[in-house]
Amino acid sequence: MKEGIHPKYVETTVTCGCGETFVTRSTKSKIAVEVCSKCHPFYTGQQRFVDSAGRVERFKQRFSWSEDSAQGDSAKTAGNKRHG
């Protein structure tokens, strides 16, 4: 391997939303996850609703996307069309 071009590979602490933590290795020192093998319904055998709708809302909020802004952008571009 070529020297000096690869990122540092360090011990990483992964923290789940349920409070469980474990150590692995990665290029980042800390990683936060929402679901891990200790709380995921597939691994625990319990029926539990995993909130996927909240993830979409959080994504839209992070990037400030909403239905109003999407419609406003299309209205602006519709007025700029050339008629010919």
mmCIF file of the N, C-alpha and C atoms, coordinates in Angstrom:
data_MODEL
# 
_entry.id   MODEL 
# 
loop_
_atom_site.group_PDB 
_atom_site.id 
_atom_site.type_symbol 
_atom_site.label_atom_id 
_atom_site.label_alt_id 
_atom_site.label_comp_id 
_atom_site.label_asym_id 
_atom_site.label_entity_id 
_atom_site.label_seq_id 
_atom_site.pdbx_PDB_ins_code 
_atom_site.Cartn_x 
_atom_site.Cartn_y 
_atom_site.Cartn_z 
_atom_site.occupancy 
_atom_site.B_iso_or_equiv 
_atom_site.pdbx_formal_charge 
_atom_site.auth_seq_id 
_atom_site.auth_comp_id 
_atom_site.auth_asym_id 
_atom_site.auth_atom_id 
_atom_site.pdbx_PDB_model_num 
ATOM 1   N N  . MET A 1 1  ? 0.837   -1.187  0.000   1.00 0.00 ? 1  MET A N  1 
ATOM 2   C CA . MET A 1 1  ? 0.000   0.000   0.000   1.00 0.00 ? 1  MET A CA 1 
ATOM 3   C C  . MET A 1 1  ? 0.878   1.244   0.000   1.00 0.00 ? 1  MET A C  1 
ATOM 4   N N  . LYS A 1 2  ? 0.372   2.274   -0.605  1.00 0.00 ? 2  LYS A N  1 
ATOM 5   C CA . LYS A 1 2  ? 1.090   3.522   -0.703  1.00 0.00 ? 2  LYS A CA 1 
ATOM 6   C C  . LYS A 1 2  ? 1.034   4.251   0.640   1.00 0.00 ? 2  LYS A C  1 
ATOM 7   N N  . GLU A 1 3  ? 2.138   4.780   1.080   1.00 0.00 ? 3  GLU A N  1 
ATOM 8   C CA . GLU A 1 3  ? 2.227   5.470   2.368   1.00 0.00 ? 3  GLU A CA 1 
ATOM 9   C C  . GLU A 1 3  ? 1.585   6.857   2.298   1.00 0.00 ? 3  GLU A C  1 
ATOM 10  N N  . GLY A 1 4  ? 0.898   7.252   3.377   1.00 0.00 ? 4  GLY A N  1 
ATOM 11  C CA . GLY A 1 4  ? 0.403   8.614   3.535   1.00 0.00 ? 4  GLY A CA 1 
ATOM 12  C C  . GLY A 1 4  ? -0.895  8.965   2.824   1.00 0.00 ? 4  GLY A C  1 
ATOM 13  N N  . ILE A 1 5  ? -1.534  8.037   2.127   1.00 0.00 ? 5  ILE A N  1 
ATOM 14  C CA . ILE A 1 5  ? -2.770  8.385   1.419   1.00 0.00 ? 5  ILE A CA 1 
ATOM 15  C C  . ILE A 1 5  ? -4.011  7.781   2.072   1.00 0.00 ? 5  ILE A C  1 
ATOM 16  N N  . HIS A 1 6  ? -3.833  6.902   3.035   1.00 0.00 ? 6  HIS A N  1 
ATOM 17  C CA . HIS A 1 6  ? -4.965  6.228   3.657   1.00 0.00 ? 6  HIS A CA 1 
ATOM 18  C C  . HIS A 1 6  ? -5.371  6.936   4.945   1.00 0.00 ? 6  HIS A C  1 
ATOM 19  N N  . PRO A 1 7  ? -6.677  6.989   5.247   1.00 0.00 ? 7  PRO A N  1 
ATOM 20  C CA . PRO A 1 7  ? -7.120  7.629   6.489   1.00 0.00 ? 7  PRO A CA 1 
ATOM 21  C C  . PRO A 1 7  ? -6.713  6.803   7.708   1.00 0.00 ? 7  PRO A C  1 
ATOM 22  N N  . LYS A 1 8  ? -6.665  7.456   8.862   1.00 0.00 ? 8  LYS A N  1 
ATOM 23  C CA . LYS A 1 8  ? -6.338  6.772   10.114  1.00 0.00 ? 8  LYS A CA 1 
ATOM 24  C C  . LYS A 1 8  ? -7.467  5.811   10.464  1.00 0.00 ? 8  LYS A C  1 
ATOM 25  N N  . TYR A 1 9  ? -7.113  4.621   10.892  1.00 0.00 ? 9  TYR A N  1 
ATOM 26  C CA . TYR A 1 9  ? -8.067  3.579   11.264  1.00 0.00 ? 9  TYR A CA 1 
ATOM 27  C C  . TYR A 1 9  ? -7.980  3.434   12.772  1.00 0.00 ? 9  TYR A C  1 
ATOM 28  N N  . VAL A 1 10 ? -8.983  3.960   13.499  1.00 0.00 ? 10 VAL A N  1 
ATOM 29  C CA . VAL A 1 10 ? -8.920  4.055   14.955  1.00 0.00 ? 10 VAL A CA 1 
ATOM 30  C C  . VAL A 1 10 ? -10.027 3.245   15.609  1.00 0.00 ? 10 VAL A C  1 
ATOM 31  N N  . GLU A 1 11 ? -9.923  3.049   16.921  1.00 0.00 ? 11 GLU A N  1 
ATOM 32  C CA . GLU A 1 11 ? -11.009 2.415   17.677  1.00 0.00 ? 11 GLU A CA 1 
ATOM 33  C C  . GLU A 1 11 ? -12.195 3.368   17.708  1.00 0.00 ? 11 GLU A C  1 
ATOM 34  N N  . THR A 1 12 ? -13.379 2.809   17.497  1.00 0.00 ? 12 THR A N  1 
ATOM 35  C CA . THR A 1 12 ? -14.597 3.591   17.381  1.00 0.00 ? 12 THR A CA 1 
ATOM 36  C C  . THR A 1 12 ? -15.613 3.135   18.412  1.00 0.00 ? 12 THR A C  1 
ATOM 37  N N  . THR A 1 13 ? -16.256 4.083   19.071  1.00 0.00 ? 13 THR A N  1 
ATOM 38  C CA . THR A 1 13 ? -17.339 3.776   19.995  1.00 0.00 ? 13 THR A CA 1 
ATOM 39  C C  . THR A 1 13 ? -18.656 4.012   19.271  1.00 0.00 ? 13 THR A C  1 
ATOM 40  N N  . VAL A 1 14 ? -19.455 2.952   19.147  1.00 0.00 ? 14 VAL A N  1 
ATOM 41  C CA . VAL A 1 14 ? -20.763 3.034   18.508  1.00 0.00 ? 14 VAL A CA 1 
ATOM 42  C C  . VAL A 1 14 ? -21.802 3.105   19.609  1.00 0.00 ? 14 VAL A C  1 
ATOM 43  N N  . THR A 1 15 ? -22.662 4.134   19.567  1.00 0.00 ? 15 THR A N  1 
ATOM 44  C CA . THR A 1 15 ? -23.695 4.333   20.576  1.00 0.00 ? 15 THR A CA 1 
ATOM 45  C C  . THR A 1 15 ? -25.059 4.232   19.912  1.00 0.00 ? 15 THR A C  1 
ATOM 46  N N  . CYS A 1 16 ? -25.908 3.377   20.469  1.00 0.00 ? 16 CYS A N  1 
ATOM 47  C CA . CYS A 1 16 ? -27.259 3.179   19.948  1.00 0.00 ? 16 CYS A CA 1 
ATOM 48  C C  . CYS A 1 16 ? -28.234 4.096   20.679  1.00 0.00 ? 16 CYS A C  1 
ATOM 49  N N  . GLY A 1 17 ? -29.395 4.308   20.084  1.00 0.00 ? 17 GLY A N  1 
ATOM 50  C CA . GLY A 1 17 ? -30.444 5.100   20.709  1.00 0.00 ? 17 GLY A CA 1 
ATOM 51  C C  . GLY A 1 17 ? -30.985 4.464   21.979  1.00 0.00 ? 17 GLY A C  1 
ATOM 52  N N  . CYS A 1 18 ? -30.836 3.136   22.128  1.00 0.00 ? 18 CYS A N  1 
ATOM 53  C CA . CYS A 1 18 ? -31.316 2.442   23.323  1.00 0.00 ? 18 CYS A CA 1 
ATOM 54  C C  . CYS A 1 18 ? -30.319 2.560   24.475  1.00 0.00 ? 18 CYS A C  1 
ATOM 55  N N  . GLY A 1 19 ? -29.122 3.094   24.201  1.00 0.00 ? 19 GLY A N  1 
ATOM 56  C CA . GLY A 1 19 ? -28.120 3.251   25.248  1.00 0.00 ? 19 GLY A CA 1 
ATOM 57  C C  . GLY A 1 19 ? -26.987 2.246   25.176  1.00 0.00 ? 19 GLY A C  1 
ATOM 58  N N  . GLU A 1 20 ? -27.129 1.228   24.365  1.00 0.00 ? 20 GLU A N  1 
ATOM 59  C CA . GLU A 1 20 ? -26.088 0.216   24.208  1.00 0.00 ? 20 GLU A CA 1 
ATOM 60  C C  . GLU A 1 20 ? -24.891 0.812   23.478  1.00 0.00 ? 20 GLU A C  1 
ATOM 61  N N  . THR A 1 21 ? -23.692 0.463   23.929  1.00 0.00 ? 21 THR A N  1 
ATOM 62  C CA . THR A 1 21 ? -22.471 0.904   23.253  1.00 0.00 ? 21 THR A CA 1 
ATOM 63  C C  . THR A 1 21 ? -21.573 -0.297  23.005  1.00 0.00 ? 21 THR A C  1 
ATOM 64  N N  . PHE A 1 22 ? -20.790 -0.227  21.949  1.00 0.00 ? 22 PHE A N  1 
ATOM 65  C CA . PHE A 1 22 ? -19.774 -1.241  21.693  1.00 0.00 ? 22 PHE A CA 1 
ATOM 66  C C  . PHE A 1 22 ? -18.627 -0.594  20.935  1.00 0.00 ? 22 PHE A C  1 
ATOM 67  N N  . VAL A 1 23 ? -17.496 -1.269  20.953  1.00 0.00 ? 23 VAL A N  1 
ATOM 68  C CA . VAL A 1 23 ? -16.285 -0.726  20.348  1.00 0.00 ? 23 VAL A CA 1 
ATOM 69  C C  . VAL A 1 23 ? -15.917 -1.561  19.127  1.00 0.00 ? 23 VAL A C  1 
ATOM 70  N N  . THR A 1 24 ? -15.590 -0.879  18.062  1.00 0.00 ? 24 THR A N  1 
ATOM 71  C CA . THR A 1 24 ? -15.124 -1.511  16.834  1.00 0.00 ? 24 THR A CA 1 
ATOM 72  C C  . THR A 1 24 ? -14.038 -0.615  16.251  1.00 0.00 ? 24 THR A C  1 
ATOM 73  N N  . ARG A 1 25 ? -13.704 -0.791  15.001  1.00 0.00 ? 25 ARG A N  1 
ATOM 74  C CA . ARG A 1 25 ? -12.689 0.065   14.378  1.00 0.00 ? 25 ARG A CA 1 
ATOM 75  C C  . ARG A 1 25 ? -13.266 0.716   13.126  1.00 0.00 ? 25 ARG A C  1 
ATOM 76  N N  . SER A 1 26 ? -12.897 1.978   12.908  1.00 0.00 ? 26 SER A N  1 
ATOM 77  C CA . SER A 1 26 ? -13.370 2.730   11.759  1.00 0.00 ? 26 SER A CA 1 
ATOM 78  C C  . SER A 1 26 ? -12.470 3.940   11.556  1.00 0.00 ? 26 SER A C  1 
ATOM 79  N N  . THR A 1 27 ? -12.792 4.749   10.565  1.00 0.00 ? 27 THR A N  1 
ATOM 80  C CA . THR A 1 27 ? -12.043 5.983   10.352  1.00 0.00 ? 27 THR A CA 1 
ATOM 81  C C  . THR A 1 27 ? -12.611 7.125   11.182  1.00 0.00 ? 27 THR A C  1 
ATOM 82  N N  . LYS A 1 28 ? -13.768 6.919   11.816  1.00 0.00 ? 28 LYS A N  1 
ATOM 83  C CA . LYS A 1 28 ? -14.372 7.908   12.715  1.00 0.00 ? 28 LYS A CA 1 
ATOM 84  C C  . LYS A 1 28 ? -14.196 7.441   14.149  1.00 0.00 ? 28 LYS A C  1 
ATOM 85  N N  . SER A 1 29 ? -14.129 8.386   15.080  1.00 0.00 ? 29 SER A N  1 
ATOM 86  C CA . SER A 1 29 ? -13.931 7.998   16.473  1.00 0.00 ? 29 SER A CA 1 
ATOM 87  C C  . SER A 1 29 ? -15.242 7.689   17.191  1.00 0.00 ? 29 SER A C  1 
ATOM 88  N N  . LYS A 1 30 ? -16.364 8.299   16.751  1.00 0.00 ? 30 LYS A N  1 
ATOM 89  C CA . LYS A 1 30 ? -17.670 8.059   17.367  1.00 0.00 ? 30 LYS A CA 1 
ATOM 90  C C  . LYS A 1 30 ? -18.720 7.916   16.275  1.00 0.00 ? 30 LYS A C  1 
ATOM 91  N N  . ILE A 1 31 ? -19.631 6.953   16.472  1.00 0.00 ? 31 ILE A N  1 
ATOM 92  C CA . ILE A 1 31 ? -20.741 6.743   15.551  1.00 0.00 ? 31 ILE A CA 1 
ATOM 93  C C  . ILE A 1 31 ? -22.007 6.589   16.383  1.00 0.00 ? 31 ILE A C  1 
ATOM 94  N N  . ALA A 1 32 ? -23.084 7.285   15.981  1.00 0.00 ? 32 ALA A N  1 
ATOM 95  C CA . ALA A 1 32 ? -24.376 7.172   16.654  1.00 0.00 ? 32 ALA A CA 1 
ATOM 96  C C  . ALA A 1 32 ? -25.353 6.484   15.708  1.00 0.00 ? 32 ALA A C  1 
ATOM 97  N N  . VAL A 1 33 ? -26.021 5.424   16.203  1.00 0.00 ? 33 VAL A N  1 
ATOM 98  C CA . VAL A 1 33 ? -27.014 4.701   15.413  1.00 0.00 ? 33 VAL A CA 1 
ATOM 99  C C  . VAL A 1 33 ? -28.338 4.705   16.157  1.00 0.00 ? 33 VAL A C  1 
ATOM 100 N N  . GLU A 1 34 ? -29.428 4.502   15.426  1.00 0.00 ? 34 GLU A N  1 
ATOM 101 C CA . GLU A 1 34 ? -30.752 4.501   16.041  1.00 0.00 ? 34 GLU A CA 1 
ATOM 102 C C  . GLU A 1 34 ? -31.162 3.123   16.528  1.00 0.00 ? 34 GLU A C  1 
ATOM 103 N N  . VAL A 1 35 ? -30.752 2.077   15.821  1.00 0.00 ? 35 VAL A N  1 
ATOM 104 C CA . VAL A 1 35 ? -31.157 0.714   16.141  1.00 0.00 ? 35 VAL A CA 1 
ATOM 105 C C  . VAL A 1 35 ? -29.930 -0.188  16.071  1.00 0.00 ? 35 VAL A C  1 
ATOM 106 N N  . CYS A 1 36 ? -29.798 -1.068  17.068  1.00 0.00 ? 36 CYS A N  1 
ATOM 107 C CA . CYS A 1 36 ? -28.685 -2.021  17.074  1.00 0.00 ? 36 CYS A CA 1 
ATOM 108 C C  . CYS A 1 36 ? -29.239 -3.436  17.261  1.00 0.00 ? 36 CYS A C  1 
ATOM 109 N N  . SER A 1 37 ? -28.369 -4.405  17.356  1.00 0.00 ? 37 SER A N  1 
ATOM 110 C CA . SER A 1 37 ? -28.817 -5.790  17.504  1.00 0.00 ? 37 SER A CA 1 
ATOM 111 C C  . SER A 1 37 ? -29.449 -6.054  18.867  1.00 0.00 ? 37 SER A C  1 
ATOM 112 N N  . LYS A 1 38 ? -29.204 -5.205  19.850  1.00 0.00 ? 38 LYS A N  1 
ATOM 113 C CA . LYS A 1 38 ? -29.807 -5.386  21.176  1.00 0.00 ? 38 LYS A CA 1 
ATOM 114 C C  . LYS A 1 38 ? -31.262 -4.926  21.213  1.00 0.00 ? 38 LYS A C  1 
ATOM 115 N N  . CYS A 1 39 ? -31.647 -3.998  20.319  1.00 0.00 ? 39 CYS A N  1 
ATOM 116 C CA . CYS A 1 39 ? -33.008 -3.468  20.374  1.00 0.00 ? 39 CYS A CA 1 
ATOM 117 C C  . CYS A 1 39 ? -33.801 -3.658  19.078  1.00 0.00 ? 39 CYS A C  1 
ATOM 118 N N  . HIS A 1 40 ? -33.200 -4.177  18.022  1.00 0.00 ? 40 HIS A N  1 
ATOM 119 C CA . HIS A 1 40 ? -33.917 -4.367  16.763  1.00 0.00 ? 40 HIS A CA 1 
ATOM 120 C C  . HIS A 1 40 ? -34.891 -5.535  16.891  1.00 0.00 ? 40 HIS A C  1 
ATOM 121 N N  . PRO A 1 41 ? -36.139 -5.371  16.408  1.00 0.00 ? 41 PRO A N  1 
ATOM 122 C CA . PRO A 1 41 ? -37.151 -6.423  16.544  1.00 0.00 ? 41 PRO A CA 1 
ATOM 123 C C  . PRO A 1 41 ? -36.749 -7.762  15.927  1.00 0.00 ? 41 PRO A C  1 
ATOM 124 N N  . PHE A 1 42 ? -36.000 -7.761  14.864  1.00 0.00 ? 42 PHE A N  1 
ATOM 125 C CA . PHE A 1 42 ? -35.584 -9.010  14.231  1.00 0.00 ? 42 PHE A CA 1 
ATOM 126 C C  . PHE A 1 42 ? -34.708 -9.833  15.167  1.00 0.00 ? 42 PHE A C  1 
ATOM 127 N N  . TYR A 1 43 ? -33.805 -9.184  15.876  1.00 0.00 ? 43 TYR A N  1 
ATOM 128 C CA . TYR A 1 43 ? -32.879 -9.892  16.759  1.00 0.00 ? 43 TYR A CA 1 
ATOM 129 C C  . TYR A 1 43 ? -33.478 -10.190 18.128  1.00 0.00 ? 43 TYR A C  1 
ATOM 130 N N  . THR A 1 44 ? -34.399 -9.344  18.605  1.00 0.00 ? 44 THR A N  1 
ATOM 131 C CA . THR A 1 44 ? -34.974 -9.554  19.935  1.00 0.00 ? 44 THR A CA 1 
ATOM 132 C C  . THR A 1 44 ? -36.168 -10.499 19.907  1.00 0.00 ? 44 THR A C  1 
ATOM 133 N N  . GLY A 1 45 ? -36.819 -10.654 18.746  1.00 0.00 ? 45 GLY A N  1 
ATOM 134 C CA . GLY A 1 45 ? -37.986 -11.519 18.646  1.00 0.00 ? 45 GLY A CA 1 
ATOM 135 C C  . GLY A 1 45 ? -39.255 -10.852 19.129  1.00 0.00 ? 45 GLY A C  1 
ATOM 136 N N  . GLN A 1 46 ? -39.195 -9.601  19.500  1.00 0.00 ? 46 GLN A N  1 
ATOM 137 C CA . GLN A 1 46 ? -40.368 -8.867  19.965  1.00 0.00 ? 46 GLN A CA 1 
ATOM 138 C C  . GLN A 1 46 ? -40.955 -8.081  18.803  1.00 0.00 ? 46 GLN A C  1 
ATOM 139 N N  . GLN A 1 47 ? -42.274 -7.961  18.808  1.00 0.00 ? 47 GLN A N  1 
ATOM 140 C CA . GLN A 1 47 ? -42.919 -7.119  17.816  1.00 0.00 ? 47 GLN A CA 1 
ATOM 141 C C  . GLN A 1 47 ? -42.884 -5.694  18.331  1.00 0.00 ? 47 GLN A C  1 
ATOM 142 N N  . ARG A 1 48 ? -42.203 -4.846  17.589  1.00 0.00 ? 48 ARG A N  1 
ATOM 143 C CA . ARG A 1 48 ? -42.080 -3.454  17.999  1.00 0.00 ? 48 ARG A CA 1 
ATOM 144 C C  . ARG A 1 48 ? -42.037 -2.620  16.733  1.00 0.00 ? 48 ARG A C  1 
ATOM 145 N N  . PHE A 1 49 ? -42.701 -1.477  16.768  1.00 0.00 ? 49 PHE A N  1 
ATOM 146 C CA . PHE A 1 49 ? -42.740 -0.589  15.615  1.00 0.00 ? 49 PHE A CA 1 
ATOM 147 C C  . PHE A 1 49 ? -41.463 0.234   15.577  1.00 0.00 ? 49 PHE A C  1 
ATOM 148 N N  . VAL A 1 50 ? -40.759 0.181   14.449  1.00 0.00 ? 50 VAL A N  1 
ATOM 149 C CA . VAL A 1 50 ? -39.566 0.994   14.251  1.00 0.00 ? 50 VAL A CA 1 
ATOM 150 C C  . VAL A 1 50 ? -39.999 2.238   13.493  1.00 0.00 ? 50 VAL A C  1 
ATOM 151 N N  . ASP A 1 51 ? -39.745 3.397   14.051  1.00 0.00 ? 51 ASP A N  1 
ATOM 152 C CA . ASP A 1 51 ? -40.227 4.663   13.508  1.00 0.00 ? 51 ASP A CA 1 
ATOM 153 C C  . ASP A 1 51 ? -39.440 5.061   12.267  1.00 0.00 ? 51 ASP A C  1 
ATOM 154 N N  . SER A 1 52 ? -39.960 4.696   11.102  1.00 0.00 ? 52 SER A N  1 
ATOM 155 C CA . SER A 1 52 ? -39.296 5.093   9.859   1.00 0.00 ? 52 SER A CA 1 
ATOM 156 C C  . SER A 1 52 ? -39.822 6.429   9.361   1.00 0.00 ? 52 SER A C  1 
ATOM 157 N N  . ALA A 1 53 ? -41.051 6.785   9.742   1.00 0.00 ? 53 ALA A N  1 
ATOM 158 C CA . ALA A 1 53 ? -41.600 8.075   9.317   1.00 0.00 ? 53 ALA A CA 1 
ATOM 159 C C  . ALA A 1 53 ? -40.826 9.217   9.961   1.00 0.00 ? 53 ALA A C  1 
ATOM 160 N N  . GLY A 1 54 ? -40.383 9.041   11.175  1.00 0.00 ? 54 GLY A N  1 
ATOM 161 C CA . GLY A 1 54 ? -39.607 10.079  11.844  1.00 0.00 ? 54 GLY A CA 1 
ATOM 162 C C  . GLY A 1 54 ? -38.295 10.347  11.147  1.00 0.00 ? 54 GLY A C  1 
ATOM 163 N N  . ARG A 1 55 ? -37.723 9.340   10.535  1.00 0.00 ? 55 ARG A N  1 
ATOM 164 C CA . ARG A 1 55 ? -36.463 9.512   9.809   1.00 0.00 ? 55 ARG A CA 1 
ATOM 165 C C  . ARG A 1 55 ? -36.661 10.411  8.597   1.00 0.00 ? 55 ARG A C  1 
ATOM 166 N N  . VAL A 1 56 ? -37.769 10.227  7.882   1.00 0.00 ? 56 VAL A N  1 
ATOM 167 C CA . VAL A 1 56 ? -38.048 11.046  6.707   1.00 0.00 ? 56 VAL A CA 1 
ATOM 168 C C  . VAL A 1 56 ? -38.270 12.493  7.123   1.00 0.00 ? 56 VAL A C  1 
ATOM 169 N N  . GLU A 1 57 ? -39.049 12.699  8.168   1.00 0.00 ? 57 GLU A N  1 
ATOM 170 C CA . GLU A 1 57 ? -39.307 14.055  8.648   1.00 0.00 ? 57 GLU A CA 1 
ATOM 171 C C  . GLU A 1 57 ? -38.015 14.727  9.091   1.00 0.00 ? 57 GLU A C  1 
ATOM 172 N N  . ARG A 1 58 ? -37.153 13.989  9.757   1.00 0.00 ? 58 ARG A N  1 
ATOM 173 C CA . ARG A 1 58 ? -35.880 14.546  10.204  1.00 0.00 ? 58 ARG A CA 1 
ATOM 174 C C  . ARG A 1 58 ? -35.001 14.919  9.007   1.00 0.00 ? 58 ARG A C  1 
ATOM 175 N N  . PHE A 1 59 ? -35.037 14.093  7.959   1.00 0.00 ? 59 PHE A N  1 
ATOM 176 C CA . PHE A 1 59 ? -34.281 14.382  6.740   1.00 0.00 ? 59 PHE A CA 1 
ATOM 177 C C  . PHE A 1 59 ? -34.792 15.664  6.087   1.00 0.00 ? 59 PHE A C  1 
ATOM 178 N N  . LYS A 1 60 ? -36.120 15.784  5.961   1.00 0.00 ? 60 LYS A N  1 
ATOM 179 C CA . LYS A 1 60 ? -36.702 16.990  5.366   1.00 0.00 ? 60 LYS A CA 1 
ATOM 180 C C  . LYS A 1 60 ? -36.369 18.225  6.190   1.00 0.00 ? 60 LYS A C  1 
ATOM 181 N N  . GLN A 1 61 ? -36.416 18.091  7.514   1.00 0.00 ? 61 GLN A N  1 
ATOM 182 C CA . GLN A 1 61 ? -36.116 19.215  8.387   1.00 0.00 ? 61 GLN A CA 1 
ATOM 183 C C  . GLN A 1 61 ? -34.643 19.603  8.270   1.00 0.00 ? 61 GLN A C  1 
ATOM 184 N N  . ARG A 1 62 ? -33.766 18.633  8.183   1.00 0.00 ? 62 ARG A N  1 
ATOM 185 C CA . ARG A 1 62 ? -32.337 18.903  8.098   1.00 0.00 ? 62 ARG A CA 1 
ATOM 186 C C  . ARG A 1 62 ? -32.007 19.702  6.841   1.00 0.00 ? 62 ARG A C  1 
ATOM 187 N N  . PHE A 1 63 ? -32.648 19.360  5.743   1.00 0.00 ? 63 PHE A N  1 
ATOM 188 C CA . PHE A 1 63 ? -32.361 20.030  4.486   1.00 0.00 ? 63 PHE A CA 1 
ATOM 189 C C  . PHE A 1 63 ? -33.417 21.072  4.136   1.00 0.00 ? 63 PHE A C  1 
ATOM 190 N N  . SER A 1 64 ? -34.297 21.387  5.079   1.00 0.00 ? 64 SER A N  1 
ATOM 191 C CA . SER A 1 64 ? -35.333 22.417  4.934   1.00 0.00 ? 64 SER A CA 1 
ATOM 192 C C  . SER A 1 64 ? -36.202 22.199  3.709   1.00 0.00 ? 64 SER A C  1 
ATOM 193 N N  . TRP A 1 65 ? -36.544 20.969  3.448   1.00 0.00 ? 65 TRP A N  1 
ATOM 194 C CA . TRP A 1 65 ? -37.435 20.651  2.348   1.00 0.00 ? 65 TRP A CA 1 
ATOM 195 C C  . TRP A 1 65 ? -38.834 20.503  2.897   1.00 0.00 ? 65 TRP A C  1 
ATOM 196 N N  . SER A 1 66 ? -39.765 21.115  2.237   1.00 0.00 ? 66 SER A N  1 
ATOM 197 C CA . SER A 1 66 ? -41.156 20.946  2.622   1.00 0.00 ? 66 SER A CA 1 
ATOM 198 C C  . SER A 1 66 ? -41.991 20.953  1.352   1.00 0.00 ? 66 SER A C  1 
ATOM 199 N N  . GLU A 1 67 ? -43.241 20.612  1.471   1.00 0.00 ? 67 GLU A N  1 
ATOM 200 C CA . GLU A 1 67 ? -44.123 20.588  0.309   1.00 0.00 ? 67 GLU A CA 1 
ATOM 201 C C  . GLU A 1 67 ? -44.303 21.998  -0.249  1.00 0.00 ? 67 GLU A C  1 
ATOM 202 N N  . ASP A 1 68 ? -44.385 23.010  0.625   1.00 0.00 ? 68 ASP A N  1 
ATOM 203 C CA . ASP A 1 68 ? -44.577 24.387  0.186   1.00 0.00 ? 68 ASP A CA 1 
ATOM 204 C C  . ASP A 1 68 ? -43.399 24.874  -0.640  1.00 0.00 ? 68 ASP A C  1 
ATOM 205 N N  . SER A 1 69 ? -42.181 24.603  -0.185  1.00 0.00 ? 69 SER A N  1 
ATOM 206 C CA . SER A 1 69 ? -41.008 25.080  -0.912  1.00 0.00 ? 69 SER A CA 1 
ATOM 207 C C  . SER A 1 69 ? -40.859 24.360  -2.242  1.00 0.00 ? 69 SER A C  1 
ATOM 208 N N  . ALA A 1 70 ? -41.229 23.095  -2.312  1.00 0.00 ? 70 ALA A N  1 
ATOM 209 C CA . ALA A 1 70 ? -41.140 22.353  -3.566  1.00 0.00 ? 70 ALA A CA 1 
ATOM 210 C C  . ALA A 1 70 ? -42.131 22.915  -4.584  1.00 0.00 ? 70 ALA A C  1 
ATOM 211 N N  . GLN A 1 71 ? -43.330 23.273  -4.146  1.00 0.00 ? 71 GLN A N  1 
ATOM 212 C CA . GLN A 1 71 ? -44.316 23.849  -5.044  1.00 0.00 ? 71 GLN A CA 1 
ATOM 213 C C  . GLN A 1 71 ? -43.914 25.260  -5.447  1.00 0.00 ? 71 GLN A C  1 
ATOM 214 N N  . GLY A 1 72 ? -43.317 26.005  -4.548  1.00 0.00 ? 72 GLY A N  1 
ATOM 215 C CA . GLY A 1 72 ? -42.872 27.362  -4.848  1.00 0.00 ? 72 GLY A CA 1 
ATOM 216 C C  . GLY A 1 72 ? -41.779 27.373  -5.890  1.00 0.00 ? 72 GLY A C  1 
ATOM 217 N N  . ASP A 1 73 ? -40.860 26.426  -5.832  1.00 0.00 ? 73 ASP A N  1 
ATOM 218 C CA . ASP A 1 73 ? -39.783 26.343  -6.808  1.00 0.00 ? 73 ASP A CA 1 
ATOM 219 C C  . ASP A 1 73 ? -40.326 26.033  -8.196  1.00 0.00 ? 73 ASP A C  1 
ATOM 220 N N  . SER A 1 74 ? -41.312 25.143  -8.295  1.00 0.00 ? 74 SER A N  1 
ATOM 221 C CA . SER A 1 74 ? -41.861 24.799  -9.604  1.00 0.00 ? 74 SER A CA 1 
ATOM 222 C C  . SER A 1 74 ? -42.664 25.967  -10.167 1.00 0.00 ? 74 SER A C  1 
ATOM 223 N N  . ALA A 1 75 ? -43.298 26.762  -9.316  1.00 0.00 ? 75 ALA A N  1 
ATOM 224 C CA . ALA A 1 75 ? -44.046 27.926  -9.780  1.00 0.00 ? 75 ALA A CA 1 
ATOM 225 C C  . ALA A 1 75 ? -43.094 28.987  -10.321 1.00 0.00 ? 75 ALA A C  1 
ATOM 226 N N  . LYS A 1 76 ? -41.938 29.142  -9.697  1.00 0.00 ? 76 LYS A N  1 
ATOM 227 C CA . LYS A 1 76 ? -40.954 30.119  -10.159 1.00 0.00 ? 76 LYS A CA 1 
ATOM 228 C C  . LYS A 1 76 ? -40.415 29.729  -11.528 1.00 0.00 ? 76 LYS A C  1 
ATOM 229 N N  . THR A 1 77 ? -40.110 28.464  -11.718 1.00 0.00 ? 77 THR A N  1 
ATOM 230 C CA . THR A 1 77 ? -39.549 28.022  -12.995 1.00 0.00 ? 77 THR A CA 1 
ATOM 231 C C  . THR A 1 77 ? -40.600 28.030  -14.092 1.00 0.00 ? 77 THR A C  1 
ATOM 232 N N  . ALA A 1 78 ? -41.869 27.850  -13.745 1.00 0.00 ? 78 ALA A N  1 
ATOM 233 C CA . ALA A 1 78 ? -42.934 27.858  -14.745 1.00 0.00 ? 78 ALA A CA 1 
ATOM 234 C C  . ALA A 1 78 ? -43.088 29.253  -15.340 1.00 0.00 ? 78 ALA A C  1 
ATOM 235 N N  . GLY A 1 79 ? -42.876 30.301  -14.563 1.00 0.00 ? 79 GLY A N  1 
ATOM 236 C CA . GLY A 1 79 ? -42.993 31.670  -15.048 1.00 0.00 ? 79 GLY A CA 1 
ATOM 237 C C  . GLY A 1 79 ? -41.828 32.087  -15.911 1.00 0.00 ? 79 GLY A C  1 
ATOM 238 N N  . ASN A 1 80 ? -40.719 31.376  -15.864 1.00 0.00 ? 80 ASN A N  1 
ATOM 239 C CA . ASN A 1 80 ? -39.525 31.744  -16.611 1.00 0.00 ? 80 ASN A CA 1 
ATOM 240 C C  . ASN A 1 80 ? -39.442 31.075  -17.977 1.00 0.00 ? 80 ASN A C  1 
ATOM 241 N N  . LYS A 1 81 ? -40.446 30.327  -18.374 1.00 0.00 ? 81 LYS A N  1 
ATOM 242 C CA . LYS A 1 81 ? -40.409 29.637  -19.663 1.00 0.00 ? 81 LYS A CA 1 
ATOM 243 C C  . LYS A 1 81 ? -40.639 30.638  -20.798 1.00 0.00 ? 81 LYS A C  1 
ATOM 244 N N  . ARG A 1 82 ? -39.944 30.413  -21.885 1.00 0.00 ? 82 ARG A N  1 
ATOM 245 C CA . ARG A 1 82 ? -40.112 31.267  -23.063 1.00 0.00 ? 82 ARG A CA 1 
ATOM 246 C C  . ARG A 1 82 ? -41.305 30.784  -23.871 1.00 0.00 ? 82 ARG A C  1 
ATOM 247 N N  . HIS A 1 83 ? -42.025 31.736  -24.373 1.00 0.00 ? 83 HIS A N  1 
ATOM 248 C CA . HIS A 1 83 ? -43.153 31.402  -25.240 1.00 0.00 ? 83 HIS A CA 1 
ATOM 249 C C  . HIS A 1 83 ? -42.743 31.752  -26.658 1.00 0.00 ? 83 HIS A C  1 
ATOM 250 N N  . GLY A 1 84 ? -42.872 30.825  -27.556 1.00 0.00 ? 84 GLY A N  1 
ATOM 251 C CA . GLY A 1 84 ? -42.395 31.172  -28.876 1.00 0.00 ? 84 GLY A CA 1 
ATOM 252 C C  . GLY A 1 84 ? -43.023 30.456  -29.927 1.00 0.00 ? 84 GLY A C  1 
# 
